[in-house]
């Protein structure tokens, strides 16, 4: 395993520090939590993932960062790294509802519009729903977030509120 790691480590370091484009119309920023074996013990690590869409509409994994936990302070370090690698502006950033995350984005990219990811919005909405009602609520919610226009979404949301 060490020989495999040694053979690719320079390529990985080059990828991690490569220059990025100056503008990304859209970024998804989220941490995924994994169990890893470290020093003979199983620990949970947060892998910070940044997926960007460039001006040509091409997706690119901009970076992966590892930390013990997910937090706005570490996200600030990640965003600073992106800035140091050449990112000057992000139009829209899709994030979860982590406390302080939007503020971290605003401090590095002040013109960025921050949006909550629809998956996180759904999870936050359904955690207050009784399990027996979840299927019906999800069916109604789907009509809202898959609506072709804002007006249709508002109508569907009003219908959901009635149930």
N, C-alpha and C positions, 0 to 999 in steps of 0.2 A: 504494500500500500504506500509506503514512503517513497518508493521509486516512481510510482505513478504521480503522486503529489509533486515530487521534485521535478518531474518532466513537464508539468503544466504551470507551475507556480509563476514563472515569468509572464506567460500569456495572461494569466488571471490578474496579475498586478497591472499589466498594461491596459487590460479591459477596465479595471476599476478606476484608473486615473486618466482614461482617454478624454479628450476634449468633447464637449457636448455642443449642440446647437444653441444659438443665442435665444431663440423663442420657441416655446412649445405651446400650442393652442390648448392642449389638455394633458393633465397629469392625474393618474390614480396613485394615491399614496396610502399604503396600509401595511400593518405588521401582521405576520403569520407566526403563530406560536408552535414550536416543535419541541419534542422530547429528544435530547441528545445525550450521548454518553461522554462524560468528561471526567478524567481522573478516576475512572472506575465507578462513577456514580451517574445516575440518570438525573438530568436537570432540564428545566424548561428554558428555552431561549426565544427571544423575539427576533425574527428576521424581517427587517424593514425593506419593503419592496417599492420601487418607484418605476411605474410604467408610463411612458410618455407617447404622445402622438405628435409627430412633427408637422410642419406646414404642408408637406406633400401627402399627409394622411397615413404615414407609415408608423406603426407601433415599434417602440424600442424600449427594452429594459435598460433603464438608465443607471440603476444601481441596486445592490443588495448589501445591507449592513446588518451586523449582528450585535445584539445587546442583551443584557440579562432580562430586561422588562421593556414594555412599551411606555414611552413617556414623551411629553411635549419638549422637554429639555433635549433629549437625544434627537428628536425630529429636527430641532433647530440646528444641531450639528450636521445632520444629513442635508438639510436645505442649504446650509453654508457651503458644504462640499459641492453641491450642484452649482451654486453660484461661482465658486472658485474654479470649476471646470468649464465655465463659459456661459451658463444660463443667466440671461439678463431679465427675461420676462416670461411669465406663465399666465395665460388668459383665464383658464378655469382649472381649479384643483378639486378633485373629488376625494373626500376623506370620510372617516368615521367621526363619531361625535366625541372624540377624546378631548378632555378638558385642556385648554391651552394650545391645542394644535392649530386652530385657525389664527390665533395670535402669533404663533411662531411663523406661519406662512406670511402673514401681513408684515412682520418685521423684516423679512428678507425680500419678499416680492409684494410690495404694498398695493399694486394695482390689480392683483389677482382676485378673481371672484371665487369664493370658496363655496362649494356645494356639498351637502351630505350625500353620500352614496345611497342609491335607492335600496340596496340590499340592507344596509345598516338602518335605514329609515323603517323598512319593513320589520326587521328584527326588534327595533325599539318599540314599534307599534304593537306587535303581537305578543310581547312579553307580559302584557296586561290582560290577555284574552284567555279565558278558560279553555283548556284543551279540547273539550267537547264542542266548542264553537269555532275552533281554529280553522277548520277546513272551509267553512262558510265565509268567515271573515277574509281568508286569503283569496277566495274566489272574487269577492267584492273589491278587495284591494287591487287585485290584478286589473280589474276594469279601470281603476283610477290611473295606475302608473303605465298602462299600455294605451291610454287614450291618445288619439291622433292630434288633438289640440288641447289647449289650456281650458277652453270653454267646456269641452266634453268631459275633461277630467274633473272640473268643478261640479258638473251635473252628477257624475258618478260618485264623487265625494259626498255630495248632499244626500244621495240615495243610501250610501253606506251609513251616514249619521242617523238615518231614520230607522235602521235595523237594530 
